[in-house]
Amino acid sequence: NSYQLELPPSLKARGIHNVFHSSLLRIYEPNDDRLFPGRTDEHVLITDDQATRDLGWEINRVLCHKGKGRQAAFQVEWKTGEAT
């Protein structure tokens, strides 16, 4: 059971896949100001700036992963060629 989502152009341009298994989705819950006062959707930053790329903080590909949810760990290859 998978769902196809309508993503904004900024996410499509970054190669974000738009099909997700139903187990990965949950019902939207608006921000709880008691837990996160003043947080808005505008606080989520998606950037494609040159400074980030110059520092090598851009992932080339995911090499492997283990675990899931908050316990997930990934080994990635950075654009610099290093793997961590």
C-alpha positions in Angstrom: 0.0 0.0 0.0 1.8 3.1 -1.3 0.7 6.7 -1.8 1.8 9.2 -4.3 2.2 12.7 -2.9 2.1 16.1 -4.7 5.4 17.6 -3.9 6.4 21.3 -4.4 8.8 22.0 -7.3 11.6 22.7 -4.9 11.5 19.1 -3.5 11.1 17.6 -7.0 14.2 19.5 -8.2 16.2 17.9 -5.3 15.2 14.4 -6.5 12.8 13.7 -3.6 10.8 10.6 -4.5 7.0 11.2 -4.3 5.8 7.6 -3.6 5.8 6.4 0.0 4.6 3.2 1.7 1.7 3.7 4.0 3.7 2.7 7.0 5.9 5.8 6.6 3.0 8.2 6.6 1.0 9.6 9.5 -1.9 12.0 10.0 -0.8 15.6 10.0 -0.8 17.3 13.4 -0.5 21.0 13.5 2.2 22.6 15.6 1.8 22.4 19.4 2.8 25.9 20.6 3.2 24.5 24.2 5.9 22.2 23.0 7.4 24.4 20.2 6.4 28.0 20.8 6.7 30.2 17.7 7.6 27.4 15.3 6.1 27.7 11.9 6.5 25.9 8.6 8.8 28.7 7.4 11.4 27.5 9.9 12.0 24.4 7.8 14.9 25.3 5.6 15.6 23.7 2.3 18.8 25.1 0.8 20.8 24.6 -2.3 23.4 27.2 -1.6 27.0 27.2 -3.0 28.6 27.5 0.5 27.1 24.1 1.5 28.4 22.5 -1.6 31.8 24.1 -1.3 32.2 22.7 2.2 31.5 19.2 0.9 28.3 18.7 3.0 26.4 17.4 0.0 25.7 13.7 -0.2 26.5 11.9 -3.4 24.8 8.7 -2.5 23.7 6.5 0.4 26.0 3.4 0.6 24.1 1.4 3.2 21.8 1.7 6.2 20.6 -0.2 9.3 17.9 0.3 11.8 14.8 2.4 11.4 13.0 5.4 12.8 15.1 7.3 15.3 17.6 4.4 15.5 18.4 4.6 11.8 22.1 5.0 10.8 23.4 5.6 7.3 26.7 5.3 5.6 27.0 8.0 2.9 29.4 9.0 0.2 30.0 12.7 0.3 30.5 14.8 -2.9 34.1 15.1 -1.8 34.4 11.3 -2.3 34.8 10.5 1.4 32.6 7.9 3.0 31.3 8.1 6.6 
